[in-house]
Amino acid sequence: MSSQELIIQIREQLQKAPVQLKVFNLLSDSKWHCREHEGKAVASAQYAGGGGIQGLQRGTKNRPGLVIETKKEYCNICYQKTNWDRWIGEIQSANSAANIPTSLHRKILQVYSYIDVIEQRERKSHELVIDHRFPMERWGQNESPHLTSMNEDEIRQKFQLLKKDVSGNHNLLKSRSCERCIKTGKRGTPLGIKFWYKGDENWSSPHQRGAESEEGCIGCGWYDFETWRKALNQKLAESAGDD
């Protein structure tokens, strides 16, 4: 398939995703584009997220992902260093999330009593995000459909609750941290705290994507904040006992 045929095919696949189609039309020339003055003019705040760049990269069950590069560079129009994006003209395996059925969504919230794991506050359902512990950025493939019959242990193994309200979006912070981890090999530091309950700051798994790579996430607070907090408190208590 020629590059022009691929572009036409992708545009057809994006007909029901108008924002992503606008972003793709901008990037379809495979040149670098400033995210500030070009990207946001196309899709405002959605340009970099799931409605734009990230969504195009992840793909769906009906569309492959796109290989998009990002860099920081000085922009002569914005008069500052900004993020620039470029589609290199290639596709990759999709790694999109499966929809969570309404009944399972409600069950997950009930398992955690509507309490977000970081601030430990009971919240309204619209202020909570059901977060996959294993970050989507490392899946390497589409997620299998969720079974409504998942039991509590399976739910706790797979999900945690993060907040998303007017004062902050912890799910977005986690996504940015996971992206940096993939790019730099340095694991996340929730709330700026450099602590890992297993391993250290360095990504230790020989696998970067796929189910095998989940092992490299274990020990990071973003992966399992509750276990991370308990381990940190235990370490602080042991240190206090040594004094």
GUTOR-586865 format. One line per 2 residues: number of its first residue (from 1); their letters; for each residue x, y, z of C-alpha. Coordinates in nm, 4 decimals. Example, Ala and Ser with C-alpha at 12.3 -4.5 7.8 and 13.67 -1.06 7.14 Angstrom:
1 = AS = 1.2300,-0.4500,0.7800; 1.3670,-0.1060,0.7140
This chain:
1 = MS = 0.0000,0.0000,0.0000; 0.1357,0.3420,-0.0953
3 = SQ = 0.1616,0.6225,0.1598; -0.1245,0.8096,-0.0084
5 = EL = -0.3471,0.5010,-0.0025; -0.2675,0.4568,0.3683
7 = II = -0.3636,0.8190,0.4396; -0.6943,0.7749,0.2563
9 = QI = -0.7651,0.4533,0.4469; -0.6931,0.6145,0.7850
11 = RE = -0.9144,0.9126,0.7018; -1.1984,0.6753,0.6190
13 = QL = -1.1468,0.4921,0.9501; -1.1610,0.8234,1.1395
15 = QK = -1.4906,0.9451,0.9944; -1.6686,0.8814,1.3255
17 = AP = -1.3903,1.0481,1.5273; -1.3963,1.4094,1.4008
19 = VQ = -1.1392,1.5477,1.6461; -0.8872,1.2735,1.5723
21 = LK = -0.9504,1.3239,1.2021; -0.8586,1.6933,1.2347
23 = VF = -0.5395,1.6032,1.4220; -0.4502,1.3380,1.1646
25 = NL = -0.5087,1.5817,0.8779; -0.2545,1.8132,1.0387
27 = LS = 0.0014,1.5348,1.0879; -0.0601,1.3531,0.7602
29 = DS = 0.2206,1.5449,0.5847; 0.4714,1.3671,0.8158
31 = KW = 0.6297,1.7003,0.9099; 0.6925,1.8364,1.2603
33 = HC = 0.4087,2.0474,1.4055; 0.4139,2.2654,1.7174
35 = RE = 0.1604,2.1461,1.9689; 0.0947,2.4963,2.1033
37 = HE = 0.0100,2.7170,1.8076; -0.0766,2.4478,1.5512
39 = GK = -0.2145,2.1580,1.7523; -0.4312,2.3528,1.9936
41 = AV = -0.5721,2.5565,1.7073; -0.6979,2.2275,1.5649
43 = AS = -0.8259,2.0517,1.8760; -0.7743,2.2830,2.1752
45 = AQ = -0.7031,2.0905,2.4967; -0.7903,1.7551,2.3343
47 = YA = -0.4981,1.7663,2.0937; -0.2491,1.5708,2.3052
49 = GG = -0.4884,1.3367,2.4849; -0.7110,1.0431,2.4027
51 = GG = -0.9123,1.2560,2.1645; -0.6011,1.3442,1.9669
53 = IQ = -0.2365,1.2299,1.9689; -0.2744,0.9527,2.2291
55 = GL = -0.5898,0.8197,2.0686; -0.4233,0.8046,1.7284
57 = QR = -0.1218,0.6262,1.8766; -0.3323,0.3669,2.0588
59 = GT = -0.5700,0.2843,1.7764; -0.8910,0.0877,1.8273
61 = KN = -1.0202,-0.2631,1.7606; -1.1070,-0.1404,1.4111
63 = RP = -0.8008,0.0743,1.3411; -0.4264,0.0251,1.3982
65 = GL = -0.2283,0.2767,1.6004; -0.0084,0.5405,1.4386
67 = VI = 0.3635,0.5797,1.5073; 0.3936,0.9415,1.6223
69 = ET = 0.7170,1.0958,1.7483; 0.7341,1.3846,1.9960
71 = KK = 1.0201,1.6213,2.0749; 1.0837,1.9552,2.2455
73 = EY = 1.2097,2.2381,2.0288; 1.2130,2.6178,2.0265
75 = CN = 0.9200,2.7633,1.8332; 0.9763,3.0922,1.6495
77 = IC = 0.6055,3.1688,1.6714; 0.5473,3.0782,2.0376
79 = YQ = 0.8890,3.2235,2.1412; 0.9564,2.9315,2.3738
81 = KT = 1.0384,2.5624,2.3761; 0.7273,2.3595,2.2989
83 = NW = 0.6279,2.0003,2.2225; 0.6337,1.9061,1.8546
85 = DR = 0.4706,1.5990,1.7011; 0.5237,1.4116,1.3756
87 = WI = 0.3586,1.1059,1.2234; 0.6389,0.9084,1.0584
89 = GE = 0.4004,0.7508,0.8066; 0.3838,0.4109,0.9774
91 = IQ = 0.1203,0.2154,1.1708; 0.1540,-0.0140,1.4731
93 = SA = -0.0570,-0.2686,1.6617; -0.3505,-0.1101,1.8434
95 = NS = -0.3561,-0.1138,2.2232; -0.6914,0.0373,2.3110
97 = AA = -0.8926,-0.0259,2.6265; -1.2112,-0.2305,2.6218
99 = NI = -1.5309,-0.0639,2.7394; -1.6229,-0.1413,3.0989
101 = PT = -1.9880,-0.2557,3.1117; -2.2143,-0.0377,3.3258
103 = SL = -2.2794,-0.3136,3.5790; -1.9075,-0.3836,3.6197
105 = HR = -1.8319,-0.0106,3.6418; -2.0761,0.0191,3.9315
107 = KI = -1.9341,-0.2937,4.0970; -1.5760,-0.1572,4.0835
109 = LQ = -1.6851,0.1693,4.2477; -1.8651,-0.0265,4.5186
111 = VY = -1.5651,-0.2523,4.5848; -1.3612,0.0583,4.6625
113 = SY = -1.6515,0.2360,4.8380; -1.6172,0.5301,4.5973
115 = ID = -1.2843,0.6272,4.7629; -0.9920,0.7482,4.5524
117 = VI = -0.6690,0.5721,4.6395; -0.4399,0.8760,4.6663
119 = EQ = -0.6331,1.1304,4.8730; -0.8502,0.8598,5.0355
121 = RE = -1.1650,1.0658,4.9951; -1.5118,0.9360,4.9192
123 = RK = -1.6256,1.0989,4.5943; -1.9138,1.1129,4.3513
125 = SH = -1.8845,0.8678,4.0630; -1.8195,1.1461,3.8093
127 = EL = -1.5143,1.2546,4.0112; -1.3530,0.9107,3.9888
129 = VI = -1.1587,0.7359,3.7134; -1.1304,0.3574,3.7041
131 = DH = -0.7600,0.3202,3.6399; -0.5891,0.0104,3.4997
133 = RF = -0.2924,-0.0591,3.7252; -0.0924,-0.1837,3.4260
135 = PM = -0.0682,0.1264,3.2032; -0.2201,0.1155,2.8577
137 = ER = 0.1003,0.2622,2.7133; 0.2718,-0.0751,2.7691
139 = WG = -0.0037,-0.3164,2.6611; 0.1108,-0.3625,2.3033
141 = QN = -0.2328,-0.4898,2.1963; -0.6051,-0.4287,2.2389
143 = ES = -0.7542,-0.5217,2.5727; -0.9803,-0.8263,2.5883
145 = PH = -1.3476,-0.7593,2.6746; -1.4201,-0.7261,3.0456
147 = LT = -1.6341,-0.9959,3.2063; -1.9172,-0.8674,3.4226
149 = SM = -1.8575,-1.1730,3.6414; -1.5216,-1.0423,3.7692
151 = NE = -1.4954,-1.1046,4.1443; -1.3561,-0.8644,4.4047
153 = DE = -1.0061,-1.0141,4.4027; -0.9867,-0.9842,4.0234
155 = IR = -1.1077,-0.6249,4.0403; -0.8504,-0.5299,4.3045
157 = QK = -0.5746,-0.6964,4.1038; -0.6601,-0.5073,3.7852
159 = FQ = -0.8034,-0.1681,3.8873; -0.7691,0.1200,4.1318
161 = LL = -0.9664,0.4458,4.1636; -0.8069,0.7822,4.0874
163 = KK = -0.9653,1.1241,4.1182; -1.0614,1.3577,3.8370
165 = DV = -1.2210,1.6800,3.9580; -1.1842,2.0558,3.9149
167 = SG = -0.8728,2.0571,4.1318; -0.6772,1.7859,3.9506
169 = NH = -0.6633,1.4716,3.7408; -0.4471,1.1996,3.8947
171 = NL = -0.5101,0.9683,3.6000; -0.3532,1.2245,3.3671
173 = LK = -0.0533,1.2626,3.5998; -0.0071,0.8865,3.5950
175 = SR = -0.0237,0.8749,3.2140; 0.2433,1.1429,3.1830
177 = SC = 0.4645,0.9562,3.4316; 0.4256,0.6284,3.2401
179 = ER = 0.5111,0.8031,2.9140; 0.8306,0.9418,3.0702
181 = CI = 0.9137,0.5955,3.2057; 0.8874,0.4448,2.8575
183 = KT = 1.0992,0.7228,2.7113; 1.3700,0.7456,2.9801
185 = GK = 1.3630,0.4113,3.1626; 1.3131,0.5956,3.4938
187 = RG = 1.0106,0.4920,3.6970; 0.7540,0.7281,3.8476
189 = TP = 0.7683,0.9319,4.1671; 0.4108,1.0012,4.2858
191 = LG = 0.3876,1.3326,4.4721; 0.7581,1.3750,4.4003
193 = IK = 0.8508,1.0980,4.6472; 1.1402,0.8815,4.5313
195 = FW = 1.0391,0.5484,4.6786; 0.9673,0.2097,4.5236
197 = YK = 0.8429,-0.0885,4.7250; 1.0212,-0.3232,4.4850
199 = GD = 1.3297,-0.2378,4.2811; 1.4486,0.1186,4.2308
201 = EN = 1.3971,0.4046,3.9877; 1.5290,0.2050,3.6904
203 = WS = 1.3002,0.0004,3.4662; 1.4187,-0.3555,3.5276
205 = SP = 1.2129,-0.5719,3.2917; 1.3757,-0.6814,2.9636
207 = HQ = 1.0340,-0.6255,2.8036; 0.9096,-0.2789,2.7139
209 = RG = 0.5573,-0.3733,2.6034; 0.3237,-0.6684,2.6259
211 = AE = 0.1938,-0.8694,2.9216; 0.5493,-0.9660,3.0254
213 = SE = 0.6397,-0.6009,3.0843; 0.3929,-0.5635,3.3745
215 = EG = 0.6592,-0.7088,3.6048; 0.8604,-0.3890,3.5560
217 = CI = 0.5725,-0.1786,3.6934; 0.5586,-0.3594,4.0290
219 = GC = 0.7079,-0.1361,4.2970; 0.6002,0.1915,4.1408
221 = GW = 0.3429,0.3934,4.3341; 0.1452,0.4716,4.0223
223 = YD = 0.0997,0.0988,3.9630; -0.0363,0.0229,4.3089
225 = FE = -0.0630,0.3318,4.5250; -0.2144,0.1518,4.8256
227 = TW = 0.0680,-0.1038,4.8473; 0.3194,0.1782,4.7868
229 = RK = 0.1770,0.3858,5.0741; 0.1738,0.0924,5.3165
231 = AL = 0.5332,0.0013,5.2299; 0.6462,0.3633,5.2689
233 = NQ = 0.4735,0.3956,5.6071; 0.6362,0.0715,5.7222
235 = KL = 0.9779,0.1980,5.6168; 0.9226,0.5256,5.8035
237 = AE = 0.8099,0.3359,6.1155; 1.1186,0.1128,6.1017
239 = SA = 1.3424,0.4174,6.0632; 1.1766,0.5842,6.3622
241 = GD = 1.2285,0.2690,6.5693; 1.6006,0.2709,6.4913
243 = D = 1.6441,0.6221,6.6348
